[in-house]
Amino acid sequence: MMNQRVVRSIIKAQTVSDGAGVKIQRSLGLQQHLRLDPFLMLDCFGSDEASDYIAGFPPHPHRGFETVTYMLAGHMLHEDHLGNQGHLKSGGVQWMTAGRGIIHSEMPQQQSGLMQGFQLWLNLPAKEKMKAAAYVDLTPEQIPQLSLGGNSWVKVIAGDFISADGGTVKGPVQGLSTAPLYLDFSLNAGDEVSFSLPQGHNALVYPFVGEVLVGQQTPAIPRHHAAVLTDGTQLTLTANEAVRLLVLAAKPIGEPIVQYGPFVMNTVAEIDQAIRDYQAGTLTDGAATTLHFS
């Protein structure tokens, strides 16, 4: 018998400024205790006012975790410390493993119009924190989209979408140690969808257009609120109105977290070392390679 997940807690996103002044809605990571292992931070950025995003994210370092950037609308240019470039456009994803270290920038390639998307920070286990940096750019064509009837659909970015009837759609991101599931849903008013979630994986629901019910549990989850779920094997979403939302799930790591800005390690000593390495210009270990999923 399926064990239905329900809402355990709610984290309301708040408007903050990051990078060179980009306005974002931050839920996970708003404070360091507001995390959901292995998820460290979830930012939603979206504006058609160029002044809210035009300054972008100039060169900055990372060590010890992964960043996942999902563009809903707009065009960003990613560059790393060696001059590698990647163009992230509407519907595309960049999955980056900072590992030992990377210095990169993310800059808007537009002067006007809508810029909208998400950035997720996903922790790495201690044994992977110092591996070589790597990343991959996924085009919209590489991300499968499954019709759920009518105009409703789900995009499968990472992991497997397993519907109530057992049908499976595999996302392009597979084989990572935290086994992440990253789904983007668009549901019409009155639609309901049920699907499997791995037992023991931490999971959340984040509506960014409209509100959604987890099962028939009331009240509905408001827009820009992260709903942390209980454990279970099944999730049912019900749309009383047109809704767009993310569902994220992953295997918890269960290790100590010490964070100092863009460095996420397991001990204070490792953070101190990261700062020394950055100041000495030795944070990175050479070329950032292409990320391969098994």
Backbone bond lengths (Angstrom), bond angles and torsions (degrees), N, CA, C in turn:
res aa  C-N    CA-C-N  psi(-1)  N-CA   C-N-CA  omega(-1)  CA-C   N-CA-C  phi
1 M - - - 1.461 - - 1.527 109.42 -
2 M 1.339 115.57 136.15 1.446 120.42 -178.55 1.528 111.06 -71.48
3 N 1.313 115.30 139.09 1.456 122.70 178.27 1.526 108.26 -101.58
4 Q 1.335 116.17 107.25 1.461 120.61 -174.39 1.526 111.74 -74.49
5 R 1.303 115.17 135.83 1.463 120.55 173.74 1.520 109.77 -82.78
6 V 1.344 114.93 145.82 1.457 121.72 175.28 1.534 108.36 -131.18
7 V 1.328 115.87 174.44 1.454 120.75 -178.29 1.527 110.25 -77.60
8 R 1.331 115.90 129.35 1.468 121.93 177.59 1.517 111.54 -98.30
9 S 1.340 116.91 -39.53 1.461 121.20 -178.98 1.521 108.81 -158.69
10 I 1.338 114.79 163.93 1.456 121.90 -178.04 1.527 108.88 -125.10
11 I 1.329 115.97 135.42 1.464 121.80 173.65 1.522 107.61 -118.67
12 K 1.316 116.86 111.84 1.457 121.57 179.55 1.519 110.07 -79.63
13 A 1.334 115.95 128.34 1.458 119.82 177.00 1.524 110.11 -68.66
14 Q 1.324 115.29 148.59 1.455 121.61 176.08 1.522 108.97 -127.77
15 T 1.332 115.22 150.01 1.458 120.35 179.60 1.518 109.93 -75.78
16 V 1.323 115.87 123.77 1.459 121.84 176.97 1.525 107.99 -132.64
17 S 1.313 116.07 172.06 1.458 122.40 178.29 1.518 108.84 -118.17
18 D 1.344 116.59 136.55 1.455 120.62 -179.93 1.526 108.29 -140.82
19 G 1.334 115.80 173.03 1.451 120.32 -177.47 1.520 109.67 61.57
20 A 1.332 115.85 -129.67 1.462 121.26 179.32 1.523 111.00 -98.70
21 G 1.327 115.76 30.20 1.453 120.23 177.07 1.515 114.55 111.40
22 V 1.334 117.66 18.85 1.460 121.26 178.86 1.524 109.30 -71.59
23 K 1.338 116.68 131.55 1.463 121.42 179.28 1.525 109.69 -86.17
24 I 1.327 115.37 128.50 1.455 120.96 -177.55 1.524 110.41 -137.83
25 Q 1.350 115.90 161.15 1.457 123.16 171.47 1.530 107.14 -102.57
26 R 1.335 117.43 114.69 1.462 121.82 -177.68 1.519 110.19 -110.42
27 S 1.333 115.97 127.71 1.471 121.80 175.92 1.525 108.38 -109.90
28 L 1.329 118.20 -84.95 1.462 119.48 173.21 1.521 109.62 -58.93
29 G 1.336 116.03 137.33 1.448 120.41 177.86 1.509 114.04 88.08
30 L 1.330 117.11 -0.65 1.465 120.07 178.03 1.522 109.83 -57.34
31 Q 1.330 115.23 -39.39 1.455 123.10 167.87 1.522 106.52 -132.56
32 Q 1.323 117.01 156.75 1.468 118.76 -171.71 1.529 112.87 -65.35
33 H 1.331 117.58 -22.29 1.471 117.72 177.44 1.532 111.47 -84.50
34 L 1.342 117.68 -9.26 1.460 121.21 178.83 1.521 109.91 -93.27
35 R 1.310 114.83 66.32 1.455 122.49 176.71 1.520 108.54 -122.54
36 L 1.318 115.97 170.22 1.456 121.41 173.90 1.524 106.35 -140.63
37 D 1.306 116.30 93.07 1.460 124.42 -176.70 1.536 111.07 -42.62
38 P 1.350 118.16 122.50 1.460 129.81 8.12 1.538 114.44 -96.92
39 F 1.333 118.32 11.99 1.460 120.88 -179.40 1.526 109.79 -79.04
40 L 1.318 115.50 127.79 1.455 121.87 -177.16 1.521 112.69 -99.51
41 M 1.334 116.60 -36.19 1.448 120.77 -174.49 1.521 109.59 -158.35
42 L 1.340 116.01 143.95 1.457 121.49 172.65 1.520 108.26 -134.78
43 D 1.331 115.84 116.75 1.462 122.97 178.84 1.520 109.28 -113.97
44 C 1.321 115.20 137.15 1.454 121.84 171.85 1.520 107.60 -116.72
45 F 1.321 116.80 120.09 1.453 119.97 176.80 1.523 108.66 -113.08
46 G 1.319 116.46 141.12 1.449 119.37 -178.94 1.507 112.15 -172.12
47 S 1.322 116.31 118.70 1.451 121.09 178.84 1.520 109.41 -164.44
48 D 1.343 115.60 147.78 1.459 119.56 170.49 1.520 110.85 -104.64
49 E 1.337 115.42 12.55 1.452 121.93 172.94 1.530 108.54 -98.62
50 A 1.313 116.77 112.65 1.464 120.26 -174.91 1.524 112.23 -57.13
51 S 1.332 117.21 -31.59 1.466 120.20 -178.62 1.520 112.44 -63.94
52 D 1.349 117.12 -18.74 1.466 120.87 179.91 1.526 112.36 -81.17
53 Y 1.338 117.72 -16.14 1.462 118.40 -174.92 1.523 115.08 -138.72
54 I 1.323 118.22 -12.19 1.461 120.29 -167.63 1.527 113.14 -61.79
55 A 1.355 118.05 -29.42 1.473 120.19 -178.72 1.519 112.15 -72.27
56 G 1.328 117.30 -20.00 1.453 121.42 173.38 1.522 114.66 61.66
57 F 1.338 114.20 -154.56 1.460 122.18 -177.42 1.535 108.17 -124.83
58 P 1.349 117.45 89.08 1.470 120.79 179.81 1.530 111.11 -60.11
59 P 1.348 118.12 172.37 1.471 120.93 -174.40 1.527 113.58 -49.52
60 H 1.340 114.65 130.13 1.462 121.56 -179.84 1.529 108.25 -152.22
61 P 1.334 117.61 155.18 1.471 120.38 -175.65 1.530 111.98 -94.99
62 H 1.333 114.34 161.89 1.470 122.53 168.78 1.522 107.71 -142.20
63 R 1.321 115.41 149.56 1.468 121.27 169.25 1.528 108.97 -151.41
64 G 1.342 116.58 137.60 1.451 122.04 165.97 1.505 117.60 95.73
65 F 1.344 118.79 5.12 1.468 119.48 -178.51 1.533 109.42 -156.77
66 E 1.333 115.92 -177.44 1.454 122.37 178.91 1.524 109.87 -114.08
67 T 1.328 116.67 146.18 1.453 121.25 171.41 1.523 108.82 -116.31
68 V 1.326 115.37 137.08 1.459 121.47 179.07 1.527 107.32 -123.27
69 T 1.327 116.67 114.96 1.453 122.14 179.76 1.522 108.86 -108.59
70 Y 1.327 116.36 123.09 1.464 123.41 -177.98 1.523 107.57 -119.78
71 M 1.315 116.29 113.87 1.457 121.45 -178.45 1.529 110.47 -92.25
72 L 1.315 115.96 120.92 1.461 120.45 173.93 1.523 110.80 -88.01
73 A 1.332 116.02 -35.39 1.458 121.21 179.40 1.518 108.78 -155.56
74 G 1.327 116.24 141.53 1.450 119.90 177.18 1.516 112.77 111.97
75 H 1.337 114.84 -170.12 1.468 121.51 -174.03 1.526 108.47 -148.72
76 M 1.324 115.74 118.72 1.466 122.61 178.29 1.532 108.54 -119.62
77 L 1.324 115.39 143.76 1.465 121.31 174.00 1.513 108.92 -106.43
78 H 1.336 116.02 123.78 1.458 122.61 175.47 1.523 108.83 -99.40
79 E 1.332 116.45 132.05 1.464 121.50 173.22 1.520 108.88 -133.68
80 D 1.348 116.56 139.46 1.455 118.93 177.65 1.524 110.45 -105.60
81 H 1.349 116.16 -175.89 1.461 121.33 -172.24 1.524 113.19 -68.27
82 L 1.335 117.56 -12.18 1.459 120.78 178.04 1.529 112.40 -103.98
83 G 1.333 115.71 4.32 1.453 118.61 178.86 1.512 114.91 88.89
84 N 1.343 118.28 4.05 1.462 120.09 173.66 1.529 108.97 -63.39
85 Q 1.324 115.74 141.53 1.457 120.28 -177.33 1.521 111.16 -126.09
86 G 1.327 114.88 148.22 1.459 121.33 174.05 1.515 109.41 -145.32
87 H 1.320 116.50 133.32 1.458 121.37 179.79 1.532 109.14 -98.71
88 L 1.316 115.38 119.64 1.457 121.65 -178.67 1.521 107.81 -106.02
89 K 1.338 116.00 112.89 1.454 121.36 -175.22 1.519 110.49 -117.57
90 S 1.333 115.62 175.62 1.467 122.49 -174.75 1.528 111.13 -49.17
91 G 1.335 115.50 125.92 1.456 121.60 178.58 1.508 114.71 87.19
92 G 1.335 118.10 -4.23 1.460 121.29 -178.08 1.518 112.94 -94.86
93 V 1.326 115.64 165.54 1.456 123.20 -178.14 1.524 109.19 -134.30
94 Q 1.322 116.44 138.86 1.462 120.18 165.64 1.520 108.21 -114.64
95 W 1.327 115.95 124.70 1.468 122.35 177.34 1.527 106.53 -109.46
96 M 1.323 116.38 112.24 1.461 120.75 -174.96 1.519 110.84 -120.10
97 T 1.321 116.46 128.83 1.452 123.27 171.93 1.522 107.69 -100.07
98 A 1.336 116.24 108.37 1.464 119.37 -179.16 1.520 111.01 -68.04
99 G 1.350 116.18 -37.30 1.453 119.58 179.92 1.513 112.39 52.56
100 R 1.342 117.03 -132.11 1.462 121.76 -178.92 1.520 112.15 -57.87
101 G 1.334 116.69 -36.56 1.450 117.43 178.22 1.506 114.13 163.81
102 I 1.309 114.98 143.11 1.450 122.08 174.21 1.525 107.72 -146.80
103 I 1.305 116.11 146.24 1.462 121.51 172.55 1.523 105.95 -118.02
104 H 1.326 115.87 120.62 1.465 118.45 -174.80 1.521 110.41 -144.15
105 S 1.324 114.69 167.84 1.460 122.25 175.87 1.520 108.51 -131.45
106 E 1.324 115.07 153.80 1.458 122.58 176.36 1.522 106.73 -133.86
107 M 1.336 116.13 106.83 1.462 120.21 -171.77 1.530 110.97 -123.32
108 P 1.345 116.19 133.12 1.469 120.63 178.00 1.521 111.49 -59.21
109 Q 1.322 116.03 141.52 1.458 122.18 177.70 1.529 109.63 -111.44
110 Q 1.310 116.43 34.20 1.456 121.58 179.31 1.519 108.38 -145.54
111 Q 1.312 115.72 151.17 1.460 121.93 -179.76 1.522 112.25 -102.73
112 S 1.338 116.17 -11.05 1.460 120.28 -178.63 1.521 108.28 -158.39
113 G 1.323 116.15 173.41 1.456 120.84 178.15 1.517 112.62 93.34
114 L 1.320 115.81 179.32 1.454 122.58 -175.19 1.520 111.63 -79.13
115 M 1.322 116.27 129.77 1.461 123.56 170.82 1.532 106.15 -120.24
116 Q 1.319 117.30 118.31 1.465 120.21 -174.97 1.526 110.56 -147.01
117 G 1.325 115.86 140.69 1.452 119.65 176.76 1.511 112.07 173.00
118 F 1.331 114.60 -166.82 1.457 122.25 -177.34 1.522 110.04 -133.02
119 Q 1.328 115.37 148.89 1.449 119.87 163.56 1.520 108.69 -127.92
120 L 1.323 114.36 127.89 1.459 123.46 179.84 1.520 108.85 -113.36
121 W 1.330 117.19 134.74 1.459 122.01 171.64 1.521 107.81 -104.09
122 L 1.330 115.42 125.36 1.458 123.11 -176.16 1.523 108.41 -120.58
123 N 1.317 116.79 121.31 1.458 121.20 -175.58 1.533 111.48 -67.75
124 L 1.332 114.49 156.83 1.464 122.27 173.23 1.523 109.60 -112.89
125 P 1.328 118.03 145.74 1.463 119.56 173.48 1.520 111.06 -65.89
126 A 1.321 116.72 158.31 1.468 121.63 -175.44 1.521 112.23 -53.04
127 K 1.308 117.99 -38.95 1.460 120.93 -176.16 1.528 112.85 -68.84
128 E 1.362 117.49 -13.24 1.464 120.53 -177.70 1.530 112.78 -111.99
129 K 1.322 117.85 -3.72 1.456 120.15 -172.83 1.529 113.43 -66.38
130 M 1.316 117.68 -25.82 1.468 119.75 -176.90 1.527 112.73 -109.28
131 K 1.322 117.41 19.62 1.461 118.30 176.33 1.517 109.66 -78.38
132 A 1.317 116.03 166.41 1.461 120.77 -177.36 1.515 111.08 -63.08
133 A 1.332 115.36 142.99 1.454 120.55 176.97 1.524 110.72 -65.64
134 A 1.341 115.01 146.75 1.461 120.40 179.21 1.521 108.91 -157.91
135 Y 1.328 116.42 153.81 1.457 118.67 175.41 1.518 110.16 -156.18
136 V 1.331 114.65 164.04 1.454 121.46 177.73 1.522 107.99 -141.29
137 D 1.334 115.85 141.10 1.458 122.16 174.04 1.523 108.30 -101.66
138 L 1.333 116.22 125.90 1.461 122.36 -179.99 1.526 109.01 -106.80
139 T 1.303 116.81 125.34 1.461 121.24 177.47 1.530 109.19 -79.88
140 P 1.337 117.62 160.90 1.481 119.16 177.75 1.523 112.08 -56.24
141 E 1.314 117.64 -33.02 1.458 120.74 -178.46 1.527 112.64 -67.32
142 Q 1.340 117.26 -20.94 1.463 121.18 179.65 1.525 112.90 -86.88
143 I 1.325 116.79 -5.10 1.468 120.95 -177.22 1.523 108.45 -106.74
144 P 1.343 118.26 111.23 1.466 120.39 -176.12 1.525 112.23 -66.83
145 Q 1.327 115.42 141.70 1.464 122.30 176.55 1.524 108.08 -122.66
146 L 1.340 115.80 124.79 1.461 122.36 -176.94 1.520 109.81 -108.84
147 S 1.328 116.72 127.66 1.458 120.67 175.14 1.525 109.75 -71.32
148 L 1.338 115.70 135.38 1.458 121.94 177.41 1.529 111.48 -107.87
149 G 1.325 115.80 14.75 1.457 121.44 -177.47 1.513 111.11 100.95
150 G 1.343 116.15 139.96 1.451 119.61 -176.56 1.514 109.68 62.91
151 N 1.332 115.00 -134.01 1.462 119.78 177.38 1.525 112.42 -100.21
152 S 1.320 117.83 8.47 1.460 121.13 179.62 1.523 110.21 -81.32
153 W 1.350 115.93 146.93 1.461 120.29 -178.57 1.522 110.49 -157.32
154 V 1.329 115.16 167.44 1.460 122.54 171.86 1.520 108.64 -134.37
155 K 1.320 116.52 135.90 1.460 123.04 170.87 1.513 108.13 -101.01
156 V 1.341 116.08 134.56 1.459 121.89 -176.17 1.530 108.10 -110.02
157 I 1.329 115.97 102.48 1.456 121.38 -177.32 1.525 111.13 -87.39
158 A 1.330 116.47 -43.03 1.469 121.09 -178.96 1.518 109.21 -140.23
159 G 1.331 115.50 147.46 1.455 120.40 178.06 1.523 112.37 76.60
160 D 1.336 115.54 -164.23 1.462 122.45 -176.07 1.522 110.54 -117.13
161 F 1.336 116.20 129.02 1.459 120.83 170.11 1.522 107.36 -89.87
162 I 1.331 116.72 116.37 1.462 122.07 -178.62 1.520 107.66 -115.75
163 S 1.322 117.15 108.92 1.454 122.11 -175.69 1.522 110.94 -74.40
164 A 1.326 115.90 170.77 1.468 121.34 -177.17 1.520 111.83 -61.77
165 D 1.348 117.55 -27.16 1.469 120.13 179.39 1.526 112.66 -89.93
166 G 1.353 116.06 5.89 1.456 119.97 175.57 1.511 115.42 92.90
167 G 1.325 117.69 -3.92 1.458 119.94 176.95 1.520 110.76 -66.57
168 T 1.329 117.06 142.42 1.472 121.83 -175.13 1.522 110.57 -125.64
169 V 1.332 115.47 133.75 1.456 122.35 172.06 1.521 107.27 -122.64
170 K 1.318 116.88 124.62 1.457 121.79 -176.82 1.526 110.32 -95.43
171 G 1.332 116.10 130.88 1.443 120.81 173.46 1.513 111.31 -79.72
172 P 1.323 118.38 165.13 1.463 121.49 -178.07 1.523 114.16 -71.46
173 V 1.329 118.16 -21.00 1.465 121.41 -179.46 1.526 108.27 -94.65
174 Q 1.318 116.52 114.77 1.463 123.01 -176.00 1.523 109.17 -141.58
175 G 1.342 116.73 159.77 1.457 121.75 167.15 1.504 116.56 81.70
176 L 1.340 119.18 8.31 1.460 120.52 178.09 1.528 110.21 -80.88
177 S 1.321 116.45 155.51 1.467 120.23 -172.93 1.519 112.86 -64.37
178 T 1.340 117.99 -28.40 1.463 120.53 178.75 1.529 112.15 -90.35
179 A 1.326 117.72 -0.66 1.471 123.71 176.93 1.525 112.40 46.20
180 P 1.347 117.74 55.37 1.457 118.93 -174.77 1.526 113.82 -69.44
181 L 1.332 113.94 147.64 1.458 123.16 170.87 1.522 106.92 -115.65
182 Y 1.337 117.06 126.86 1.468 122.05 -177.69 1.521 106.51 -134.04
183 L 1.344 116.58 109.41 1.453 122.83 -176.27 1.520 110.05 -123.61
184 D 1.333 116.13 141.51 1.463 123.29 175.31 1.522 107.06 -120.68
185 F 1.346 116.16 117.07 1.464 121.98 -177.93 1.519 111.66 -108.21
186 S 1.319 115.97 143.96 1.461 123.30 164.67 1.521 106.87 -125.39
187 L 1.346 116.49 117.77 1.459 121.46 -175.85 1.523 110.12 -122.09
188 N 1.320 115.60 136.64 1.451 121.34 174.80 1.525 110.25 -76.96
189 A 1.308 116.45 156.94 1.468 120.91 175.33 1.523 109.70 -55.81
190 G 1.327 116.01 131.87 1.456 122.06 178.93 1.510 114.71 90.50
191 D 1.329 118.04 -7.82 1.467 120.76 -178.56 1.528 111.56 -83.01
192 E 1.326 114.98 151.42 1.461 122.18 176.67 1.519 108.05 -135.17
193 V 1.331 115.77 140.81 1.457 120.36 177.54 1.519 108.84 -135.92
194 S 1.343 115.80 137.56 1.465 122.29 176.70 1.525 108.23 -123.94
195 F 1.325 115.27 139.57 1.459 119.66 -178.62 1.519 109.06 -157.10
196 S 1.315 115.77 167.80 1.460 121.89 -175.31 1.519 111.24 -87.60
197 L 1.331 115.67 146.57 1.455 123.22 168.25 1.518 107.64 -126.44
198 P 1.334 117.76 143.53 1.463 119.21 -179.05 1.531 112.04 -64.35
199 Q 1.310 116.07 130.93 1.468 120.90 175.77 1.524 109.51 -58.02
200 G 1.331 116.33 133.64 1.454 121.25 177.25 1.512 114.58 90.66
201 H 1.334 117.71 -13.17 1.464 120.31 176.99 1.534 109.66 -79.16
202 N 1.311 116.88 134.36 1.459 119.87 169.90 1.520 108.76 -69.49
203 A 1.344 116.74 144.52 1.461 120.05 -174.49 1.519 110.79 -148.98
204 L 1.339 114.38 154.10 1.459 121.07 176.95 1.520 110.13 -146.92
205 V 1.331 114.03 159.28 1.466 123.14 175.25 1.519 107.25 -119.61
206 Y 1.351 117.01 133.73 1.464 120.77 -178.80 1.526 109.55 -133.35
207 P 1.354 119.34 97.92 1.462 120.47 174.51 1.520 111.05 -78.26
208 F 1.340 116.37 134.31 1.462 119.34 177.24 1.525 112.47 -121.00
209 V 1.319 116.81 -4.50 1.458 122.94 166.44 1.520 106.57 -136.68
210 G 1.325 118.22 121.70 1.456 121.24 179.77 1.520 113.40 75.10
211 E 1.332 115.36 -169.03 1.463 123.10 -179.34 1.522 109.28 -124.23
212 V 1.337 116.72 156.18 1.459 120.61 -178.14 1.520 110.21 -139.40
213 L 1.338 115.62 145.60 1.453 122.13 173.93 1.517 109.43 -94.48
214 V 1.323 116.44 136.74 1.461 121.21 169.04 1.515 106.09 -89.58
215 G 1.341 116.25 107.88 1.458 120.67 -168.79 1.522 108.27 61.90
216 Q 1.320 115.82 -130.80 1.464 121.10 174.67 1.522 110.71 -110.70
217 Q 1.329 115.86 16.83 1.460 121.34 -178.51 1.524 109.87 -69.24
218 T 1.305 116.47 128.01 1.462 120.71 179.13 1.524 109.85 -113.32
219 P 1.343 117.37 154.37 1.458 126.39 1.48 1.525 112.13 -77.18
220 A 1.324 115.51 171.57 1.466 120.39 176.38 1.522 110.08 -66.91
221 I 1.325 116.00 155.72 1.465 121.32 177.35 1.526 108.02 -77.82
222 P 1.343 118.21 119.44 1.462 119.38 -177.90 1.530 112.09 -72.16
223 R 1.303 114.01 163.29 1.464 122.70 175.25 1.536 110.08 -57.34
224 H 1.322 116.04 139.41 1.464 124.19 178.96 1.537 112.31 59.62
225 H 1.315 115.77 37.92 1.463 122.48 169.93 1.531 107.65 -125.10
226 A 1.326 117.37 130.26 1.465 121.83 175.94 1.524 108.66 -89.51
227 A 1.324 116.28 118.94 1.462 121.84 179.14 1.521 109.06 -98.62
228 V 1.322 116.52 109.06 1.461 122.22 178.42 1.522 108.09 -80.17
229 L 1.331 116.57 131.66 1.457 121.76 -172.60 1.524 112.37 -100.54
230 T 1.341 114.74 155.19 1.458 120.93 169.32 1.524 109.10 -71.29
231 D 1.328 116.43 171.25 1.462 120.41 177.29 1.522 109.30 -74.27
232 G 1.316 115.82 162.00 1.453 121.11 179.04 1.518 110.04 158.57
233 T 1.329 115.61 -178.72 1.462 120.71 -176.43 1.517 113.41 -114.30
234 Q 1.330 117.44 -5.61 1.456 120.56 -175.20 1.525 110.17 -138.96
235 L 1.340 116.40 142.44 1.457 121.86 175.21 1.523 108.48 -130.27
236 T 1.335 115.61 131.32 1.462 121.86 176.32 1.520 108.62 -118.69
237 L 1.322 116.15 127.87 1.458 122.77 178.61 1.518 109.09 -115.31
238 T 1.327 115.98 134.71 1.461 121.81 -179.30 1.519 109.01 -125.68
239 A 1.326 116.47 127.43 1.458 121.81 -177.84 1.526 109.80 -104.16
240 N 1.331 116.89 111.24 1.462 120.65 173.58 1.518 111.29 -80.04
241 E 1.341 115.17 -16.39 1.458 122.27 176.28 1.521 106.78 -144.44
242 A 1.330 116.46 169.47 1.459 119.43 176.86 1.520 109.02 -59.04
243 V 1.337 116.49 131.57 1.459 120.82 -173.56 1.519 109.98 -141.20
244 R 1.323 115.53 147.86 1.467 123.12 171.58 1.514 106.28 -127.24
245 L 1.314 118.20 132.35 1.462 120.79 -173.90 1.512 111.98 -154.46
246 L 1.337 114.46 157.75 1.455 122.20 171.16 1.518 109.37 -103.25
247 V 1.333 115.58 146.00 1.462 122.48 165.58 1.528 106.72 -121.65
248 L 1.329 115.64 123.70 1.456 122.43 179.96 1.521 109.44 -121.29
249 A 1.317 116.71 137.60 1.459 121.54 176.08 1.520 108.60 -148.80
250 A 1.325 116.70 150.21 1.463 120.40 178.24 1.525 109.52 -165.31
251 K 1.324 114.52 160.17 1.452 121.82 179.01 1.525 109.67 -76.10
252 P 1.345 118.32 123.96 1.467 119.53 179.74 1.522 111.84 -65.66
253 I 1.337 115.30 148.19 1.462 121.13 -179.33 1.520 111.44 -88.56
254 G 1.326 117.10 -40.76 1.462 121.17 176.37 1.511 114.49 73.83
255 E 1.338 117.37 30.67 1.465 121.88 178.37 1.523 110.24 -116.37
256 P 1.341 117.75 159.12 1.470 120.26 176.91 1.530 110.95 -59.95
257 I 1.327 116.24 146.09 1.463 122.21 177.91 1.521 108.50 -122.04
258 V 1.327 115.67 125.55 1.459 121.50 171.28 1.523 105.93 -124.36
259 Q 1.341 115.85 118.58 1.451 120.94 -176.93 1.514 110.67 -118.06
260 Y 1.337 114.95 136.87 1.451 121.73 171.11 1.517 106.41 -133.67
261 G 1.330 116.47 96.93 1.456 120.82 -177.32 1.513 111.81 56.09
262 P 1.338 118.39 -118.05 1.459 121.81 -175.52 1.524 114.34 -87.64
263 F 1.341 117.23 10.75 1.457 121.78 177.54 1.533 108.56 -112.93
264 V 1.337 116.64 128.15 1.469 121.76 -179.94 1.521 107.95 -130.04
265 M 1.331 115.32 108.28 1.455 120.53 -177.36 1.542 109.27 -127.97
266 N 1.339 116.17 -166.17 1.460 120.66 -177.74 1.516 113.81 -104.58
267 T 1.331 117.27 -18.93 1.459 120.71 -177.45 1.532 110.20 -138.83
268 V 1.326 115.99 159.18 1.458 121.46 175.68 1.524 110.30 -61.85
269 A 1.333 116.35 -39.14 1.467 120.05 179.67 1.525 111.31 -60.34
270 E 1.317 117.38 -37.75 1.468 120.58 179.03 1.529 111.19 -69.55
271 I 1.324 116.38 -34.50 1.463 119.94 175.03 1.524 110.17 -65.82
272 D 1.325 116.70 -45.71 1.469 120.63 177.86 1.520 110.79 -57.44
273 Q 1.334 116.48 -39.92 1.463 120.61 179.14 1.530 110.74 -66.59
274 A 1.332 116.92 -39.92 1.463 120.58 178.94 1.530 110.69 -61.53
275 I 1.339 116.26 -42.08 1.467 120.10 178.69 1.525 110.44 -64.00
276 R 1.338 116.45 -43.81 1.470 119.80 178.54 1.521 110.94 -62.38
277 D 1.337 116.14 -42.22 1.464 119.65 -179.85 1.532 110.59 -63.40
278 Y 1.319 116.44 -41.61 1.465 119.74 179.84 1.524 110.82 -64.63
279 Q 1.317 115.93 -44.33 1.469 119.98 -179.69 1.520 111.59 -65.68
280 A 1.325 116.49 -31.51 1.464 120.96 -179.45 1.528 113.18 -87.26
281 G 1.344 116.32 -4.71 1.454 119.76 -179.13 1.508 114.09 78.11
282 T 1.345 117.15 20.01 1.468 120.72 -177.73 1.531 112.17 -117.01
283 L 1.337 117.06 18.13 1.466 120.47 179.96 1.518 111.08 -61.51
284 T 1.322 115.75 -41.29 1.460 120.86 -178.03 1.522 109.69 -91.79
285 D 1.322 115.36 159.43 1.466 119.94 -178.55 1.517 111.58 -117.92
286 G 1.341 115.78 30.53 1.458 118.49 179.98 1.514 111.27 109.56
287 A 1.320 114.80 -145.24 1.456 120.62 -171.66 1.520 111.91 -66.00
288 A 1.335 115.16 138.96 1.456 120.92 167.33 1.526 107.00 -84.50
289 T 1.308 116.66 128.82 1.456 121.22 -172.29 1.523 110.83 -99.36
290 T 1.328 114.90 174.53 1.462 120.30 176.03 1.523 109.09 -78.38
291 L 1.334 115.81 133.15 1.456 121.38 -179.92 1.517 109.15 -80.40
292 H 1.320 116.70 130.54 1.459 122.30 179.04 1.520 109.55 -116.24
293 F 1.339 115.88 136.21 1.464 121.08 179.23 1.525 108.59 -105.96
294 S 1.343 113.75 136.85 1.474 118.20 -179.96 1.522 110.56 -98.77
